Every structure is written in C-alpha cells, then in structure tokens.
Amino acid sequence: MKTPFAKNLLYIGLILSLFCLGCRRPEPAERDHIHLSFWHSSADAAGLAFDTFVREFNEGPGAAMNVTVEAVFQGQYAEATAKLRPLLQAEQVYALPDIMEIDATGVVDFLQTPFAYTVDEALDRDHSFNLGGIVEAPLRAWNYGGRQLGLPLSASTTIMYYNKSILDAAGITSPPTTFEEIILAARRLPAQNSNGQALTAYANLPNTPLLANWIGQIPGRDGTNASYLVNMRNGRDGDATALTADGEGTLLTFLRAWRDLYEAGALLNLSSGLTNLFLTEQIVFLTASTSQMMSLINQIDGRFELGSSFFPRINASSNFGATVSGSGVFMFNKGDQARLDAAWEFVKFMCSPEIQARFAIATGYMPVNAASSQERIFTEHLERYPQAKVGPEQLAITSPDMMGVIVGPARNFYFEIENQGSAMLSDRRSPEETVGIMSRALNLLLDDYTEANR
C-alpha cells in the first residue's frame, strides 16, 4: 500500500514526464494530421488547374508535412463572399475556411474581421520568403493602408481584342487606341458581316472596374498620374465614403465621350452576350480580361485572326493602362499556429514560379511570380500565342497610381453605374444630368453602408 507521500511523488513524476513530452518537438509521423479547407471560386479551366495543383501539393510538400488540403468550389466570388459573411458576423471561427480565394467583392469583409491572418504576420515568422519575387502591380492590389492582406493568386487586366481579319479587309492596318479612333474605324467598316448580320464596332456598358480604368487613365490634379472614382484613393487608403469623379469633372469627361461613341453608331448599349457577339463577328472590338484569351482562341478555332491590343483610352491626353483584376489568396486565423503555418506553405506553393506559369498557360491569367517568365513552358507559350504578350506589356506601362475600386456596397455600386450609364443613352439624358443622378445614387449607397457599419 502506497503512502500519501509516495502517491504524491508518483503524480509529480507523471506531470513532469508529460511536460517533457510536450517540450520535445514531435517528429512528422507523431504530429496530428492537419486538414485544411481551401474555398475557391474558379471554375472551368481554372478550377481544373486548382484541383491538379492541390493534388500535387497533397502528394508532395503536404505529405511531407502531414498536411492535406481540400479544395471546395463555393460558386462565383459574390456567392462565396455571401457564404463567408454570416460566418464572420456570427464569429463561427471553426466553420471558416483556412484559405480562401477572394476578389474585390470580399476583401472588405476580410479587412474588417479579427480572424484575418495577413501576409505581414506570416512573414514575421517566415523570413525566407522574398515578397519582392511577386509582381508589383498584382501584389499592390491586395495591400490596404500599408498592410499586405493576401498574395495575388490570379492576375489579369483588361485589354482590347479585335477581329484582325475584318480590319484587314477594311484597310485598317492598326487597332484604335482612343474612343475617337474607334469612331473613325467604325466609319470604314461594312454595315454587315459575311453572314448578313449587322456589324457594329463595339458594345459595352460602363461598370465599376471599367469606369475605374477610364477615369484612372486621366492624370490627377494633385500630382498623381491617375484620377479616382471614389475618395481614399479608390478605397485603398481607408474606407471610401464619397464619390470624387463627379466633383473633379472626370466622370463628365467620360460620359461625354461615351455618348459620342453611341451617337456615332460605333457602340451598342448592352453588356450581356458580348463574347458571343464577338465570336459571331457582329462586333469587331471586345474589351475583356486577359484571362479570356485562351478561351477565345479555342472558340474562334481559326475562323478569323484574333488580335489583341492595349485597353482603349477616352482621348489622346489620357494615359494608357488598366487596373489589375483577378483574385488573391487569404488565410483565416482559427487560433492554431500549426494550421496557419501549414496554410502559409500552401499559399507559397500556389504562388510559386512553376505553378503560376502552368496556371497562366491553362487559363490566360498572367503569372504573379516574376520568376515564372523564366520557365521554359511559359516562354514557349508566348512564342506560340503572341496575343498573350499584350497584358504584361500593358501592365508594365500602367501607372502605379492607378487603383481598382474597393467599396463596401460593391455589388449595388456596380449595377448602379451600369444602369445609369445605360439610361443616359436609352433615355437620351445629357451627360451633365447623368452626372448628377449617378452622383446622388452612388453617394447614397456609400452613406448607407457607412452608417450601417459605423
């Protein structure tokens, strides 16, 4: 029979042995397996590429670290954000993904949540990773108030595709670079295509990213090389609370030039089915993401020659360039540093030179890792498809002052711009009247959001 003193010694010994076990770093085989969830919004070729990359991570570095990543498609970006938001609001931290692909519609939610795990925090623990290896423009797209929230995962910019075969037949040797040049080209085009359908030069409706591009091309009044749609440098230096393009006259400049395009018969006032109109040769010019390039080439299938050029300018005094679009990859903090370290390893893997080169080839996105340009498979891709060179070349001359718009009421903001721009043409409103209507509507959206989130 053990005495009380002997029992106490036994308990103390057990406690000390457990403590020592806890102090020793466990070998990989001894560590608990980490299962990470990766929410993404990439479908079609991008989704298939993600599935491949996740499998390769799990079979390679993930297996070495005893980590498995599960890729979960959550619908389009707005749908994924709609699923994320209630989890953040209810603080259901364990229901959050570990890693998530987010675009501009969801970055405000990430910015405001206490469960965000930023790249800056990851770099505080990982001094080996060189952030300078990431291409500056897409990296800057996910930096807010000096904080690097996430890393770019997919990077694109808006360029102009054109039907080179139709331009050649019309004797037009180079694509237009301004709205006025689109009008001049339209005057030389035939009224119908080879199928007897009406032929128009261009079709579109302004929306948030397009308007940010065209207004951003206008040199700023305060010494910057770009103008902005909303204050706080398009919401990059803090929460955007008011429109600035109305008071600075840049919105009026755009609307006047947009009306001139329409009244010259060079513009169709619509935003849906544009790719199909281009593929069926009912419009000659298509402004669209670089990420659509491979899809366009495959669908055209040699029926006509596809050209690509820089995004058109409002006028000759505007700068060339367009903002960076795409998505970033972000991490959520569930209070487990081992999970965060594992998530960071996956993020680095997805942004590595080879993976980014392969992703660009599969989708048309531009690599976010500068070293991808040295990958042989990517250089061979550019030789085969010279259209793919335009995006990086345009990005290289785009002013670093140019920024995409980040606002809280992103979805409503987008459609309000579309609706008012369309109504100006269909209802024959003057550009001056449209500025007033658009200004009141957009500022009201910003006021309501600010008040609701005060």
PyMOL commands that set and color helices and strands:
alter all, ss='L'
color gray80, all
select helices_A, chain A and resi 4-23+44-59+61-65+77-89+93-95+107-112+119-125+131-133+136-140+164-169+179-188+208-216+231-235+245-248+250-263+274-279+290-300+337-350+353-363+370-374+376-384+386-397+410-426+431-452
alter helices_A, ss='H'
color red, helices_A
select strands_A, chain A and resi 34-40+67-73+99-102+116-117+143-144+147-148+151-163+202-203+267-268+285-289+306-309+324-332
alter strands_A, ss='S'
color yellow, strands_A
deselect
rebuild
show_as cartoon
